[in-house]
Amino acid sequence: MNRIRVLVAICVPLVGVALAGNIDRPVSQSRTTAVKGAGQTAQTTNTSPQLERRDQSVTPDDLRILLRANELLKDESVWNRNDDRVCDDDEATGKRSLFCALQKACIEVLGKYDHRRVALQEVRFAVEEATVGRDFEHRLRDFNNLPETRLVDVKKVIQVATDRVKSRFR
């Protein structure tokens, strides 16, 4: 029985690392990248199977983040369709991409940016469903920057995410 516990303790973390695409990197060395925006440095991290689950618990803050992001993208005049995932310049011009609107909303609601927050993950999932068969390096940026993406499409993925978060409160 002790051997099984030892094997589980060793193998389960390795399976998680493999599923996350980091088979050659121990969990403790997960890549982090600084992303600047809205006067703060936000940390982004590799995804994991846990973060890609579509049934994570939601909070009222998740709903507030999505509603605020939708407000920030109120019309074409404030949408930046050429996202580079650096948000300081977006803030300076008052034109935000999908990613930067979500980042700003997250900071306004939480006081900090949380890259894998359920609200943001739900938008990523909605992007995947809206673009079936496409493989993106960065779902939010690359969807925002597609030549065929319009603001109505951006707002639609935010709405899909909002509806899902609302439904999980019930």
Contacts in CASP RR format, 6 or more apart in sequence:
PFRMAT RR
TARGET T0000
AUTHOR 0000-0000-0000
METHOD contacts of the structure
MODEL  1
MNRIRVLVAICVPLVGVALAGNIDRPVSQSRTTAVKGAGQTAQTTNTSPQ
LERRDQSVTPDDLRILLRANELLKDESVWNRNDDRVCDDDEATGKRSLFC
ALQKACIEVLGKYDHRRVALQEVRFAVEEATVGRDFEHRLRDFNNLPETR
LVDVKKVIQVATDRVKSRFR
13 27 0 8 1.000
16 27 0 8 1.000
16 48 0 8 1.000
16 49 0 8 1.000
17 23 0 8 1.000
17 25 0 8 1.000
17 26 0 8 1.000
17 27 0 8 1.000
19 48 0 8 1.000
19 49 0 8 1.000
20 46 0 8 1.000
20 47 0 8 1.000
20 48 0 8 1.000
20 49 0 8 1.000
21 46 0 8 1.000
22 30 0 8 1.000
22 31 0 8 1.000
22 46 0 8 1.000
25 31 0 8 1.000
30 45 0 8 1.000
30 46 0 8 1.000
31 45 0 8 1.000
31 46 0 8 1.000
32 43 0 8 1.000
32 44 0 8 1.000
32 45 0 8 1.000
33 43 0 8 1.000
33 44 0 8 1.000
33 45 0 8 1.000
34 41 0 8 1.000
34 42 0 8 1.000
34 43 0 8 1.000
34 44 0 8 1.000
35 41 0 8 1.000
35 42 0 8 1.000
35 43 0 8 1.000
35 44 0 8 1.000
35 85 0 8 1.000
35 86 0 8 1.000
35 87 0 8 1.000
35 103 0 8 1.000
35 113 0 8 1.000
35 115 0 8 1.000
36 42 0 8 1.000
36 86 0 8 1.000
36 87 0 8 1.000
36 88 0 8 1.000
37 86 0 8 1.000
37 87 0 8 1.000
37 88 0 8 1.000
37 90 0 8 1.000
37 91 0 8 1.000
37 100 0 8 1.000
37 103 0 8 1.000
37 113 0 8 1.000
38 87 0 8 1.000
38 88 0 8 1.000
38 91 0 8 1.000
38 100 0 8 1.000
38 103 0 8 1.000
38 104 0 8 1.000
38 107 0 8 1.000
38 113 0 8 1.000
39 88 0 8 1.000
39 91 0 8 1.000
40 107 0 8 1.000
40 112 0 8 1.000
40 113 0 8 1.000
42 103 0 8 1.000
42 112 0 8 1.000
42 113 0 8 1.000
42 115 0 8 1.000
43 113 0 8 1.000
43 115 0 8 1.000
44 115 0 8 1.000
45 115 0 8 1.000
45 116 0 8 1.000
47 116 0 8 1.000
51 116 0 8 1.000
51 121 0 8 1.000
52 121 0 8 1.000
54 125 0 8 1.000
56 118 0 8 1.000
56 121 0 8 1.000
57 118 0 8 1.000
57 168 0 8 1.000
58 118 0 8 1.000
58 119 0 8 1.000
58 165 0 8 1.000
58 168 0 8 1.000
58 169 0 8 1.000
59 118 0 8 1.000
61 109 0 8 1.000
61 110 0 8 1.000
61 119 0 8 1.000
62 117 0 8 1.000
62 118 0 8 1.000
62 119 0 8 1.000
62 122 0 8 1.000
62 165 0 8 1.000
63 119 0 8 1.000
63 162 0 8 1.000
63 165 0 8 1.000
63 166 0 8 1.000
63 169 0 8 1.000
64 105 0 8 1.000
64 109 0 8 1.000
65 102 0 8 1.000
65 105 0 8 1.000
65 106 0 8 1.000
65 109 0 8 1.000
65 110 0 8 1.000
65 117 0 8 1.000
65 119 0 8 1.000
65 120 0 8 1.000
66 105 0 8 1.000
66 119 0 8 1.000
66 122 0 8 1.000
66 123 0 8 1.000
66 158 0 8 1.000
66 161 0 8 1.000
66 162 0 8 1.000
66 165 0 8 1.000
67 162 0 8 1.000
68 104 0 8 1.000
68 105 0 8 1.000
68 108 0 8 1.000
68 109 0 8 1.000
69 98 0 8 1.000
69 101 0 8 1.000
69 102 0 8 1.000
69 104 0 8 1.000
69 105 0 8 1.000
69 123 0 8 1.000
69 158 0 8 1.000
70 155 0 8 1.000
70 158 0 8 1.000
70 159 0 8 1.000
70 162 0 8 1.000
72 78 0 8 1.000
72 96 0 8 1.000
72 101 0 8 1.000
72 104 0 8 1.000
72 105 0 8 1.000
73 79 0 8 1.000
73 96 0 8 1.000
73 98 0 8 1.000
73 101 0 8 1.000
73 151 0 8 1.000
73 154 0 8 1.000
73 155 0 8 1.000
73 158 0 8 1.000
75 151 0 8 1.000
76 151 0 8 1.000
77 95 0 8 1.000
78 94 0 8 1.000
78 95 0 8 1.000
78 96 0 8 1.000
79 95 0 8 1.000
79 96 0 8 1.000
79 97 0 8 1.000
79 151 0 8 1.000
79 154 0 8 1.000
80 90 0 8 1.000
80 93 0 8 1.000
80 95 0 8 1.000
80 96 0 8 1.000
80 97 0 8 1.000
80 100 0 8 1.000
80 144 0 8 1.000
81 97 0 8 1.000
81 144 0 8 1.000
81 145 0 8 1.000
81 149 0 8 1.000
82 97 0 8 1.000
82 145 0 8 1.000
83 97 0 8 1.000
83 98 0 8 1.000
83 99 0 8 1.000
83 100 0 8 1.000
83 140 0 8 1.000
83 141 0 8 1.000
83 144 0 8 1.000
83 145 0 8 1.000
84 141 0 8 1.000
85 97 0 8 1.000
85 99 0 8 1.000
85 100 0 8 1.000
85 138 0 8 1.000
85 141 0 8 1.000
87 96 0 8 1.000
87 97 0 8 1.000
87 99 0 8 1.000
87 100 0 8 1.000
87 103 0 8 1.000
87 104 0 8 1.000
90 96 0 8 1.000
90 97 0 8 1.000
90 100 0 8 1.000
91 100 0 8 1.000
91 104 0 8 1.000
96 104 0 8 1.000
97 140 0 8 1.000
97 141 0 8 1.000
97 144 0 8 1.000
97 145 0 8 1.000
98 123 0 8 1.000
98 140 0 8 1.000
98 141 0 8 1.000
98 143 0 8 1.000
98 144 0 8 1.000
98 154 0 8 1.000
98 157 0 8 1.000
98 158 0 8 1.000
99 138 0 8 1.000
99 140 0 8 1.000
99 141 0 8 1.000
99 144 0 8 1.000
102 119 0 8 1.000
102 120 0 8 1.000
102 123 0 8 1.000
102 140 0 8 1.000
103 113 0 8 1.000
106 112 0 8 1.000
106 113 0 8 1.000
106 114 0 8 1.000
106 117 0 8 1.000
106 119 0 8 1.000
106 120 0 8 1.000
107 113 0 8 1.000
110 117 0 8 1.000
114 120 0 8 1.000
118 165 0 8 1.000
119 161 0 8 1.000
119 165 0 8 1.000
120 140 0 8 1.000
122 160 0 8 1.000
122 161 0 8 1.000
122 164 0 8 1.000
122 165 0 8 1.000
123 140 0 8 1.000
123 157 0 8 1.000
123 158 0 8 1.000
123 161 0 8 1.000
124 139 0 8 1.000
124 140 0 8 1.000
125 161 0 8 1.000
125 164 0 8 1.000
126 156 0 8 1.000
126 157 0 8 1.000
126 158 0 8 1.000
126 160 0 8 1.000
126 161 0 8 1.000
126 164 0 8 1.000
127 136 0 8 1.000
127 139 0 8 1.000
127 140 0 8 1.000
127 143 0 8 1.000
127 157 0 8 1.000
128 139 0 8 1.000
129 160 0 8 1.000
130 143 0 8 1.000
130 153 0 8 1.000
130 156 0 8 1.000
130 157 0 8 1.000
130 160 0 8 1.000
131 143 0 8 1.000
131 146 0 8 1.000
136 142 0 8 1.000
136 143 0 8 1.000
143 149 0 8 1.000
143 153 0 8 1.000
143 154 0 8 1.000
143 157 0 8 1.000
144 154 0 8 1.000
END
